[in-house]
Amino acid sequence: MFLLYRTPSGIRLAHERALRDVSLSIDEVFRSSDPLALLGQAWEKGEASDEDSSRLLAPVGSQEVWAAGVTYYRSRTARMEESEQAGGDRFYDLVYDADRPELFFKATARRIQNPGEPVGIRSDSEWDVPEPELTLAINREGQVFGATVGNDMSSRSIEGENPLYLPQAKVYSGSASLGPCLLVGSLPGPETEISLRISRNGDDAFQGTTTLSQLKRSYEELAGFLFRDNDFPDGALLMTGTGIVPDHPFTLQPGDIIRISISGIGTLENTVAMASDIQSSG
C-alpha cells in the first residue's frame, strides 16, 4: 500500500512509515494497467525524503472528475427535501432504487482546488453545503486502483429549483477539492468512517459522520457505468456520493473552515470563499 502525495517539486510516496521522492507523474499512474506495480518500481528507484511539510497539491493530472449522486439513503432524502418546491422529489426516489446510477460531470483538473485552498459558494445561491465523498481513482482501462478524499461543493437552492439546474449547482469556480493524497493498493472497506466538521469563528458549526457501509453501490458498479460507452485515455476520478448532509437551514458562509476526514487516507481542509473571488489552481 502506498500513499501518493503530489507536491510542487513532484511525487512523494509514503510506504511503511518512510518517504521517498520518485520520478513519476500522476498521469503515468492513471495510464498504467497496473498502478500498484508501477509505484512499487518507482519506490525502489526513489530517493529518501524528509520533507513531509511541503505544500500539497490535489492528486490529479489530466483527469476529468465525475460524481455519483443518490448513492446513500441520506442523500436521497436530502435531494427529495430540496426539490419538493419544484415537484421533482420523486425523481430521486426512483434513482436510488434504479439499476442505473446518477452520474454527472463535476470538474476539469483546472477547476480542482488543492488542499488548503478556498472552495466556493455561488453569489446566486442561498443554500450551500459541502459534500464529503470517497473519490475513486480509475485507470484508463476502467479499473479502480485507489481513492482520495473529495469535497463536492453544492448549491442546494439552485438544484432544488429544478433538477435540470444540476450543472449550475455543481460546476463553477472552486466547486471541488481533492486530497491530501491518493491511497493505492488497499481500497477502504465498509467499516471505513467519513467525517465532516465545519468551523465558524473558532466554533463547530456542524459535525457529522457516516461509514462506507451506507454506500449502496459498489466501486466496480459505479466505475463500470462511468466507462460504459465512454473513454478516458488519462483515467478518471469519480466522487461516490455523500452520506452526510447538513440539515436546513444550515448554509456555508465565507470564512468557514471545512475538514473532511476518511480513515486511512487523511484530512482534506479548505476555507470557504465566494466563487467569484477564486482563481482556479490550474
N, C-alpha and C positions, 0 to 999 in steps of 0.2 A: 504494500500500500504506500502511495506517495501523496503528499500534499504539494501541489504545484502553485507557486506564487509568481505572479508577474510583476516585475519592478521596472523602473525606468532604465536600469542597466541590463535587463534581460530576465531569463527564467531562473528561479531558485527552487530547488526541490528539498523537501523535508522528508526524512525517512529514518525511522528508529532513532529519533532524538538528535539526528545530525542534519546539517545543512550543507548543500553543495550548489554552486553555480554551474549551470550546464549550457552547452551550445545547442540550443534548440529554440524553435519558435512555437507559439500557440497553434498556428496554422498547421505546422508539421504534425503536431499531436492529433488534431482533428482529422487530418487527411490519412492518418495511418490506419491500416487494417488491424493493428494490434498495439494500441497506445500504451498499454502497461509494459509490454516488452520493449517498446521504443524508449520509455522512460528508464527502464532498467539499464539499457545500454548506455544512455546518456549519463546516468548516475555513475556508472563505472568509470567513465571518462571525465567526470566533473571534478571541480576543484573545491576544497573545503571553504566554507564561508561562515563568517561570524557576524555578518551584517544583517541581523534579523529585524532591525528597526527601520529599514528602507521604506520609503513611501510605496504603498501597494497600488497596483493598477487592476482594473477589472480583468478577470481571466477570459478575455475574448480577443480574437484577432479579426478575421474577415467574416465571422459567422453572423448569420441572422439570428435574432432572438424571437421565439414564438411563445405563446402561452396557451394553457388549457383552462377552461372555466367550468364551474359547477361540478367539480370533482370531489368535493366534500359536502356533506349534508348541510353544514353551517353556511357554506357559500350559496348553496341552492336557496336556503331560507332567506338569506340577506338579499339576494338578487330579486326574489319574489317580492320582498318588502319594498325595495326601492322602486320597483316598476309598477306597483299597484295603481298609481295615479294615471298611468298610461294604459291600463287594462291588459298589460302583457305578462302578468305574473305566471300564467300557465306555461309560457314558453320554457321557463327554467325547470319546472317540474318535469316536463317532457324530456328535456335534455338530460337531466340527472338519471332517468330510467332508460334512455335510449342506448342502442348499441354504439352509435357514432358519438364521440365526444365533441364538445365545443373546442375548437382550436382557432386562434386568431394571431395575426402578426402583431408583434409588440415593438420591436426596435431594430434598427441597424446598429452595427457596432459603434458608429459615431455618436449615437444618442445614449449610449450606456454610461452612466456616471460611475466613477471609481469610488472605492471605499473612502469615506471621509469627505467626499464632495457633496454639494447640495442636490437634493431631489426637489422636484417642483410640484406646485399646485397651480391650476389654471385660474386666470383672472375672471373667467366667465362661469366659474363653478362655485357653488355654495356648500358643498358637502364632499369632503376629500379624505381619503384614507390610504394608508399603506397596506399592501397585501403581502405578508411574508410567505415565501414559497420555496420549496426544494426545487432546484433548477437542474435539469438533466443535461449532461454533455453527451452529444451523439456524434459519432464519426460519420464520414462521408458515405459509409455503407449502411447506415441506419442502426448501428449497434450502440447501445447505451454503455458508456465506459467510465463515466464519472458524474460528479454532482457538485454544485456550489449553492450558495445562499443567494436568493433573489428577492428584490423588492419591486413588486408590480404596483406602482402608484396608480390610483384610480379616482376618477370623479364619479361618485355615486349619483349626484344630482343630474349630471348630463346623461349618463346611461339610463337612469330611471325615467327620463322623459320619453325615451323611445329606444328599443333595442337596436335600431338602425344607427343610433348615435355612438355605438360602441367604439369605433375607431377614434372619435374625438375624445371620448372618455379615457382612452388608454394610451394613445400615441401623441406625445407632444414633448417639448424640451424638458429634460430632466425627469421623464416619466418612468425610468427604470435604473436600477443599480444592481451590480453583481459583485460578489467577493465574500470573504477576503482571499479565498484560494479555491483551487479545484481539487477535490478528492478523487483519486484514481486508484482503482484496484479493489475496493470493497464498498459497495453501494449501501447507503443507510437502510436499515431494516425497519419493520413495522413498529418496533418499540422506540424508535428514534424520536426525540422530542424537538419540537419547534416552538420557540418563544418569541413574543413581541413585547417590547417595552417602549413607551413613548414618554419622554420627559419634557416638561414645560416649566420654564423659570425655576429649574432645580428640583421640581417635584414630579412624581409619577402621575401622568395624566391618564395613562391606560396601561394595563398589563394583561397578557393572555397567553395561554399555552395550548398545544394540541400534540398529537403524535401521528406518525405516518400510518398508523393502523386505521385512521379515519379516511385515508385516501382511497376512494372507491376503485380506481382503475390502476392497473399495473404499469410499471415503467415501459415495458415492451409494447403494451397495447397503445399507449399514447404515442410512442415513437413510431410505431407501425402506421398509425393513421397519419402522422405528420409526413412520413416519407411515401405514402401511397400516392402514386402518380405525380410525384414531386421529386426534385433532385436538389441536393445540397453539396456541391463539389468541395466546399470547405467545412462540411459538417454544420451542425446547428446546436443551439441551446434552447431548451424547452422548459418554461416555468410550468409547474404541475398543478397550480391552483392553491387556494388558501382555505384553511380551516379556522382562521382567526379573523373575525371582522368586528371592529368596534361598533357598538350599538348607536343608533341615532339618539341624541343629536350630536354625538362627538364628531368633530371635524378638525383636521390639521390646521395649524397656524404657522406662519413664518417664524423661524427660530426654534421650533420643536426639534427634538433630537430623537431619531428612530433607531432602535437597536434590534436587530433580528438575529437570533442565535439558533443554530442547528447543531445538535450533539455530533461530535466527530469532525465537524468542518470548521466552525468558528463563529464569530460575530461580525455582522455587517452593520456599520454605523454611518448614518447620513443625517445632515441637518436639513430642515425644510426651508425652501425659499419660493418666491413667486417664479413661475416658469419663465416669465418674460425677462427675468434677471439672470437666467442661467445660460452659460456658454457651454455648448457640447464639448465633451472631453476630446473628441477627435481621434 
